Amino acid sequence: MQPRDPQQTPEEGEIAVIGAGVTGLSIALRLAREGHEVTLIAPTDQAGEGASHGNAGVIADYAVLPLGQPGLLRDLPRLLLSSTSPLSIRAAAIATLAPWLLRFLRQSLPRPAQRNAQALASLMNRAGSGWQDLAAEIDGTELLRANGALLLYESERESIAAEGGRAWQRALGVQLEQLGGAEVAQMEPALAAAVSAGKVAGAAYFPDGRSVTDPTAMMRKLANATAMAGVRRIDTHVTGLRPGGRGGASLTGPGLSLTARHVVIAAGAWSAPLAQAAGARVPLETERGYHLEFDAAASRFSRPVSPERRGFYFCPMAGRLRVAGTVELGGLNAPAAPRRLRALERHARHFLPDLPPPCRQWLGFRPSLPDSLPVIGPVPGARGVWLAFGHGHLGLTLAPVTAEVIADGVAGRQAALDPAPFRPGRF
Ligand SMILES: Cc1cc2nc3c(=O)[nH]c(=O)nc-3n(C[C@H](O)[C@H](O)[C@H](O)COP(=O)(O)OP(=O)(O)OC[C@H]3O[C@@H](n4cnc5c(N)ncnc54)[C@H](O)[C@@H]3O)c2cc1C
């Protein structure tokens, strides 16, 4: 829809959702299907570029352990000193990042990590079935693959060291099987040479894991379904948000002047200033991640495979192999770092030395909070303003369950899961 003249009297609406990534679209669809009048606001010029398009496509409902945990604290010096590490921090951003990093370190201590894992697991328990239902609803079932995922161990030592994490996952309800090298080669013949060369010793296999074979195609299906459900789309940036005295908020931006009884902020890594305008200070940072795509290697794998220690996934996708992952802390404005892309390619070639040159490269922004949990819920003191962002590495996985929690909140229904760990006021 065309932007309107902002000099006119503000339009009035029932619900405005800001952001059209996988989170905003899923929320808008769910609310419209429940009979609400929904306006979705996001610039279409960025469509196709965001994290919801360039991700690894894994519905990783087995990933119940937070990023911040005692094991990571132990590994941190090694991770920060290695030039090929899956984790890096841009030197120019260290001062800005310091408060977030301090919170992250505190959340990595045993007790908070345990609490965060419990909370994450409560969302994850509903993620797989949530995606199955959502895909069926939007005619996207053929884009959803259900043959699990593999996390590789490169040595016996690595596999033994991971036992604590596996036990923790099992205790939180995750189904997993431990495989030896020969079984890995049987499941994924592309790794047979790596197994023979001693580069892969085994894997954890998550049989319930699902994956999306083309995230952009799935996003298109979601966008079409929202339009069919009657969601009105306004193609602009929200630059101003003012909570209303009697609830909801007024939104402004180029060509935008809208007052809505409920406003949902789902603008991914760009959400913090909007949340702050509503009175919520949320420590949102971005974990920058990269991908490379190899068209001629499309059929090498049959499921997502991650050499976890190196922080990336091989993701078989329609017409290409996507190699996606790694974490770079460094804000939203710095350009892509060629060094990080070269390191990602080197890691991929360690397992598949005959990969052709990559066809495409991409940088995206994970919206991340220090406790690895999203904010999903109402802003304290601003009735009718809701936050739904900060899903970090798991935004694709958690989109349907996030939509469920927001829809329950807007309707004033008893939520099917305890929303307390995700409340915006927890910081
Ligand atoms: C390399 C990589 C691999 C990943 N792999 C996986 C994976 O395998 N599984 C998984 O579950 N997750 C994965 N993720 C994470 C996942 O992609 C993100 O958590 C998720 O896409 C976030 O979705 P979102 O809708 O919250 O934000 P985004 O997709 O970033 O969308 C934000 C939206 O807000 C809009 N917007 C921003 N500012 C404004 C404004 N002022 N006004 C209006 N609109 C605005 C944008 O235009 C966009 O439409 C990965 C991420 C990366 C980077």
The ligand as an SDF file (V2000), in Angstrom:
LIG
                    3D

 53 58  0  0  0  0  0  0  0  0999 V2000
   23.8800  -16.6650    9.4790 C   0  0  0  0  0  0  0  0  0  0  0  0
   22.5760  -16.8660   10.2210 C   0  0  0  0  0  0  0  0  0  0  0  0
   22.0380  -18.1400   10.3250 C   0  0  0  0  0  0  0  0  0  0  0  0
   20.8600  -18.3520   11.0370 C   0  0  0  0  0  0  0  0  0  0  0  0
   20.3210  -19.6070   11.0780 N   0  0  0  0  0  0  0  0  0  0  0  0
   19.1670  -19.8260   11.7610 C   0  0  0  0  0  0  0  0  0  0  0  0
   18.5640  -21.1160   11.7690 C   0  0  0  0  0  0  0  0  0  0  0  0
   19.0560  -22.0560   11.1430 O   0  0  0  0  0  0  0  0  0  0  0  0
   17.4430  -21.3040   12.5180 N   0  0  0  0  0  0  0  0  0  0  0  0
   16.8620  -20.2690   13.2150 C   0  0  0  0  0  0  0  0  0  0  0  0
   15.8550  -20.4960   13.8910 O   0  0  0  0  0  0  0  0  0  0  0  0
   17.3830  -19.0070   13.1630 N   0  0  0  0  0  0  0  0  0  0  0  0
   18.5080  -18.7710   12.4640 C   0  0  0  0  0  0  0  0  0  0  0  0
   19.0540  -17.5150   12.4190 N   0  0  0  0  0  0  0  0  0  0  0  0
   18.4090  -16.4390   13.1870 C   0  0  0  0  0  0  0  0  0  0  0  0
   17.1660  -15.9210   12.4940 C   0  0  0  0  0  0  0  0  0  0  0  0
   17.4230  -15.7410   11.1230 O   0  0  0  0  0  0  0  0  0  0  0  0
   16.7300  -14.5960   13.1290 C   0  0  0  0  0  0  0  0  0  0  0  0
   16.6190  -14.7510   14.5350 O   0  0  0  0  0  0  0  0  0  0  0  0
   15.3570  -14.1870   12.5930 C   0  0  0  0  0  0  0  0  0  0  0  0
   15.3740  -14.1480   11.1880 O   0  0  0  0  0  0  0  0  0  0  0  0
   14.9320  -12.8450   13.1540 C   0  0  0  0  0  0  0  0  0  0  0  0
   13.7090  -12.5580   12.5440 O   0  0  0  0  0  0  0  0  0  0  0  0
   12.9730  -11.1870   12.7980 P   0  0  0  0  0  0  0  0  0  0  0  0
   11.6860  -11.2310   12.0360 O   0  0  0  0  0  0  0  0  0  0  0  0
   12.8940  -10.9610   14.2790 O   0  0  0  0  0  0  0  0  0  0  0  0
   13.9700  -10.0840   12.2150 O   0  0  0  0  0  0  0  0  0  0  0  0
   14.3800   -9.7560   10.7050 P   0  0  0  0  0  0  0  0  0  0  0  0
   14.2900  -10.9340    9.8300 O   0  0  0  0  0  0  0  0  0  0  0  0
   15.6820   -9.0370   10.7760 O   0  0  0  0  0  0  0  0  0  0  0  0
   13.2390   -8.7590   10.2410 O   0  0  0  0  0  0  0  0  0  0  0  0
   13.1490   -7.4450   10.7630 C   0  0  0  0  0  0  0  0  0  0  0  0
   12.0710   -6.7010    9.9870 C   0  0  0  0  0  0  0  0  0  0  0  0
   11.8750   -5.4240   10.5740 O   0  0  0  0  0  0  0  0  0  0  0  0
   11.8870   -4.4280    9.5490 C   0  0  0  0  0  0  0  0  0  0  0  0
   12.2660   -3.1580   10.1640 N   0  0  0  0  0  0  0  0  0  0  0  0
   13.4460   -2.8200   10.7460 C   0  0  0  0  0  0  0  0  0  0  0  0
   13.3760   -1.5550   11.2110 N   0  0  0  0  0  0  0  0  0  0  0  0
   12.1050   -1.1090   10.9560 C   0  0  0  0  0  0  0  0  0  0  0  0
   11.4190    0.1090   11.2060 C   0  0  0  0  0  0  0  0  0  0  0  0
   11.9950    1.1310   11.8410 N   0  0  0  0  0  0  0  0  0  0  0  0
   10.1280    0.2390   10.7530 N   0  0  0  0  0  0  0  0  0  0  0  0
    9.5210   -0.8030   10.1210 C   0  0  0  0  0  0  0  0  0  0  0  0
   10.1300   -1.9770    9.8640 N   0  0  0  0  0  0  0  0  0  0  0  0
   11.3960   -2.1190   10.2800 C   0  0  0  0  0  0  0  0  0  0  0  0
   12.8650   -4.9790    8.5280 C   0  0  0  0  0  0  0  0  0  0  0  0
   12.7210   -4.3350    7.2810 O   0  0  0  0  0  0  0  0  0  0  0  0
   12.4090   -6.4380    8.5220 C   0  0  0  0  0  0  0  0  0  0  0  0
   11.2380   -6.5750    7.7540 O   0  0  0  0  0  0  0  0  0  0  0  0
   20.2050  -17.2600   11.6760 C   0  0  0  0  0  0  0  0  0  0  0  0
   20.7280  -15.9710   11.5320 C   0  0  0  0  0  0  0  0  0  0  0  0
   21.8780  -15.7650   10.8020 C   0  0  0  0  0  0  0  0  0  0  0  0
   22.4040  -14.3740   10.6440 C   0  0  0  0  0  0  0  0  0  0  0  0
  1  2  1  0
  2  3  1  0
  2 52  2  0
  3  4  2  0
  4  5  1  0
  4 50  1  0
  5  6  2  0
  6  7  1  0
  6 13  1  0
  7  8  2  0
  7  9  1  0
  9 10  1  0
 10 11  2  0
 10 12  1  0
 12 13  2  0
 13 14  1  0
 14 15  1  0
 14 50  1  0
 15 16  1  0
 16 17  1  0
 16 18  1  0
 18 19  1  0
 18 20  1  0
 20 21  1  0
 20 22  1  0
 22 23  1  0
 23 24  1  0
 24 25  2  0
 24 26  1  0
 24 27  1  0
 27 28  1  0
 28 29  2  0
 28 30  1  0
 28 31  1  0
 31 32  1  0
 32 33  1  0
 33 34  1  0
 33 48  1  0
 34 35  1  0
 35 36  1  0
 35 46  1  0
 36 37  1  0
 36 45  1  0
 37 38  2  0
 38 39  1  0
 39 40  1  0
 39 45  2  0
 40 41  1  0
 40 42  2  0
 42 43  1  0
 43 44  2  0
 44 45  1  0
 46 47  1  0
 46 48  1  0
 48 49  1  0
 50 51  2  0
 51 52  1  0
 52 53  1  0
M  END
$$$$
